[in-house]
Amino acid sequence: MAKLLMITGLGSVTDLASDRKGAFYNTLEEFHKYWDRIDIISPCVRGQPIGEKIIFGNTHIHISKWPLFLHPLFFLSKGIELYRINHFNLMTTQDYPPFYNGIGARLLWMKIRVPYILEIMHIPGHPRSANFREWFYKQLTKVFVRFVAKKAVAVRVINKIQVPDFLTKHGVPREKLKYIPAFYIDLNIFKPLDLEKKYDLIFVGRLEPNKGLDLLLEVAQKSNLKILIVGTGPLYNDLRSQIENYNGGLFGLKDRHCNLSNISLHGFAKDFLEVAKLINESRALAMLSYNEGGPRVVLEALACGVPVIATSVGIVPDVINRNNGVIVDWSAEDVIRAFEEIKDLKFKTDLSQFEKKLAIKNYADKLKELI
């Protein structure tokens, strides 16, 4: 009987708590088939019901009613309760600064001695910080990552270069690292479509400070490229205000009265079919993040035969080359030059390792090897 306890963060569980079928939900839709039972412990989600929720018949979501700084204690008490009832075989802990999950996992391990794998998807602020908070979290990671990883049976990473190099530099033994890709794509959805190209550049993702949206607006200011931004997040309202009023706003463009009529906000895409359609209607994907673990949209664009202009973060060095895109510095001029190079690029990339069912089965199999 294979039973799993998952400790996740706010980003993943927000989709589950709000019934929005995002990336984590879509992973669980296939992943749950490989386990007799999955329990998921999450921090408190503002504005969402607390308590237990069941999806897919065997996946139980336990949402804390405690404030975030007490999450390690909720994790400990709920984990002990679930272990006494269900006797799970393995724990996965998605961790990030300030390491509430990692601290909670270590405390729980000390009580029940069930092995746990630490999942570090990316390092906030690395290689570049979008703001002081990210810079501080990067310094915190340098200090604490060795401690939170010490008792873990393995540390899962989802890219081959950037995160592993950072972790080993700051005290995590390389032999403890386990590369298990987190990204999958449905190749029946993300594929080349014969659609009219309506946009020069498309951005798809959460509207967060680390996503390089300030740089994307600068590209719009300095060129006539038609740009579509797809997604929602904390920067949505400021972006909308700036695009409508050309007033500099949070992003502080040099020309506070610049014309941004060549950039459009789409908002949230209702499903993967819509994302695939919008990508196919674009000449290139712009992914200009300051730091990332992935992102998945890079693979989605490649699967659609759409070239990628991206900064050197996350999985980008693993998958982007001159045949399918350009890796750029954080410079609007670099992005504009790169677009001229690749706007008519034709290519085909083998992404079979990221096919949804195969990738999720690989994830489940790799975890079961640790039991």
N, C-alpha and C positions, 0 to 999 in steps of 0.2 A: 504494500500500500504506500504510494508516494504522495506525501502531503507537504505542502509548501506554505511558509509564512513570508509574505512580502511586506516590506516597510517602504512606503513610497513618499513622495513629496507633494507639495501643493499643486504643482503644475499638472502632474499625472492625474491626481484624484479629483481635481476640479471638474474635469470632463465627466467623470463617473458620477459625481455628486449632483451635477446639473443635468444629467441625461444627455449631454452633448457627446456624440459618438466620435471622439477624437482618436489620436494615435494610440493611446494606452488602451482604450476600449477595443479598438480593432485588433490590437495584439492579443488581448485576453480572449477575444472571440475564437481564436484558433488555439492559443496557448493552453486554455483550460482543459482541452481534450487530453492532455498528457499527464494530468494529475487527478488523483481521487478527490482531493479537496485543496482549495487555495483560500487562505485567509489574508486579507490586505488590511494593514493598519495605516491610517493616514492622520495627519494633523487636522486641526479644526479648519473647516472651510467657511469663510464668512458668508452669511446669508443662505447657507444650505442646511438641511436637516442633519442632526447628529444621530448616532446610534448605528444599527446594523442594516445593511442592504444586501440582497442576494441577486446575483446575475448569473446567467448560464447554468443555473442549477447547482453548481458546486463551488462558486466563487463568492465568498463572504467579505463584504467591505465594512470595516469598523472605523467610524469617523469619531475622532476625539472630541470631547466637549471641553477639554482643558485648553488654556492659552498655550501658545507655541513654546514659551520658555519652559513649560512643564511637560512638554511632549516626551522627553526621555522617561519620565516617571509613568506616564500613561502607557507608553510602549512597554515598559517593564511589567506593569501590573496586568495589562491586557494580554501580553505575551505569555506570562505564567498561567493565566486563566485558560487561554486557548490550548496551551501545551498539556495541561492536566486533562482536558476534555478530548483533544484530538491527536496528541502526540505527533506533531509534524516532524519531518525528517531533516528539513533544511530551511534556512532563512536567507532571503536576499534583502539587502539594505541599500537603497538608493541614497547616496550621501552627498552632501554639499555643505559649504559653510552656512551657519556656524556649527555644523556637525551634530545636531540633535539626534539624528538617526543613528549615526555611528556610535555615539556615546550610549544610546539606548540599547543597541545591539550588543555592545560589549558587556553592559550590565546584565542583560538577559542571558548571554552566553555563560556568564559566571554562575548563574543560578541553575541552568538546565543543561549546559554543555552540548547543545545542538549546534552543529557547524553552521557558520554563516559566511556568505560571500558579500563583500563590499562592492557596490557598483558606483564607480566614479565616472560619470558621463563626460564632464568637461571641467576645466578649472576656470572659475570666474576670474576675469581680469588677465587671462593668459591666452595669447601672447600680448594683448594690448587691453588696457582698461578703458571703459567708456565713461566712468565717473569715479569719484572717490570711494564709493561703496565697493565697487568691483576691485579697486586697488587694495582696499583693506582686506577683502575676502581672500585675495591672492596671498597676501602676507600671512593671514590666518591659516590658510591651507599649508603653506610652507612649514609652519610650526606644528600643526595638529595631525597632519595626514599620517605620519609615522605611528602616532599613538592609536588612531582609530583603526588602522590597518593591522596592528600587531597581532591580534588574536583571530583575525579573519582567516579562513582556510584558503581564500583566494581573493584577489582584487580584480574585478571585471573592468576592462577598458573596451571602448567601442571604436577607437581609431588606433592605427598601428604606430604612429610616430609621436604626435604632439603630447598627449597625456602620458603615455608610458615614459617618455624622456623626462618629463617634469617630475613624475612620481619617483623614479629611481634616483634622480638628482637630490630629492629631499627625503631619502631614507627608506623607501619601500623596496624590498628586494625584487629584482627583476623576475626571479623564478616564481614569485607569488602572483605575478600579473597573468591574467587569462584574457586573451582577446576573443570576445564573443560579439559579433556585430549586433547592434540594436535595431538596425534599419532594414526594412523590407519594403518591397513595392509589389503591387499587383500588376503584373505585366500584361494582363488582359485589359486593364484600364489605362495604364501609362504606356502609351505606344504612339508612334507617329500617326497623325491624322491629317488628312488633306483639307486644311482650313486656311482661309485668308489670314495673312499676317496683319493684325490690327495694331500691334504695339512693337516698339523697338526693344524695350527692356521690361521685364516683369520681376517684381519682388513678391515672394510668398512666405509668410511667417508671422509670428507674433510681433507686435509693434512694441519692442523693448529697447532700452538704451544701447544694449550690446549689438544690435542688429545693423548698425552703420547707416541708419536712415538719414542722419545729418549729411553724410557723404552722398547719398542718393539724391537728396534735394539739391546739393551743390552741382551734381551732374546735370540735373534738370535746368538749373540756373545758367550753366555754362554751355549748353547745347540745345539743339532743337529736337532731341530724342523724345519720342512719345513713350511715357513710362506709366505702368500700372502697378499699384501697390495693393496686394491682396492679403487681408488678415485684420485682426483686431488686437487690442492690447492697451496698456496704460498710456501710450503716446498717441492714440487715435485722435482724440479731440484736438490736441495741439497741432497735429499734422493737418487735420481738416481746416483748422483756423488759419494756419499759415498758407495753405494752398488757396483758400478762398480770399484771404486778405493781403497776401504777400507782405507780411509785416515782421518777418524775422523770427518772432516767437521764441520758443524754447531752443530752436536750433541755431539762432543767431547768424543767419547768412550775412555776408559782408554788405550786400546791397539789400537794405531792409525794404525796398520797394520793387524787388525783382518780380518778373512775370513767371508764374509757375503754372500757366495754363496748359502746359504739355505734360502734366502729371495728374493722374486720377486715382482716387481711393475707391476700391471695390467693396471693402468690408469683408465679412466672414464668408468663405466659400462653403456652400451647404454640404458638399460631399466631395469625394475624390474624383468623381466624374467631371464635376465643374472645374476642379483644379487642373485636371488633365486637358480639358478644353482650352482654358485660359493660357496654359503654358504653350500649347500648340498654336495659339494665335499670336505668339510672341517670337521675335527673332533671336532673343537671348535672355537667359536668366541672370539677374544681378544678385549676388550674395556677398555683401560687403561687410560682414560682421567683424567686430573686434575680437571676439572669442566665441567658440562654439564647441559642442561635442560632435555634431554632425555637420550640417543638418540633412535630413531626409530629402528635402526638396531638390538638392543637387542631383541625387540619383533619379528622382522623378523626371527632372528635365532631360537628363541623359537618355532615359528610357524613351522619351518622346522625340529624341533626335534634335533637341534644342540645345545649342552650345551654352556654356556656363562661363560667366565672368565672376571670379571669386577671389577673396583674400585668402591667405594661407592659414586657414584655421580648420580644426576638426578633421573630417575625413577628406577635405579638399586635396591635400598633398597625396593621399592614397589613390584618388580616382581621376583627378583632372590632369590632362597633358595637352600638348599642342594639337592633338588630333580631335579633341572635343571641347576645348575651351582655353581660357587664359587665366593664370594666377596673377593678380595685380597687387600693388601696394595700396595703402589707404590714400589715394589721390584721385580726384575727379578727372584730371587730365589723363591718367593711366586708364581709367574706365572708358573714357570716350575713345581713346586710341584703340583699346582692346576691342570695342564694339566694331570699329571700322575693319579690323582684322578678321573678325569671325562672323559677321552678320549673315554671310551667305554660306557658312561652313556646312558641309554635308558629312555625316559620319554615322557609324553604328557601333555601340559599345556593348560588350558582353556583360550583362548584369544578372546572369542566371543565379549566382551565389546569393543575390538579394531577393530572389523570388519569394513571395510571402510565406507559403507553406513550408518551403525548404528552410528558410531562415529561422522561422519560429520553431520548427522541429529541431534544428541544430541548437538553438538556445536551450530548449527543454532537455535535450540529450546531454549537453555539456554540464548543465546543473545537476542532473541525476548522477553523473560521474563522481560528484563530490559527496554523495550520500554514503 
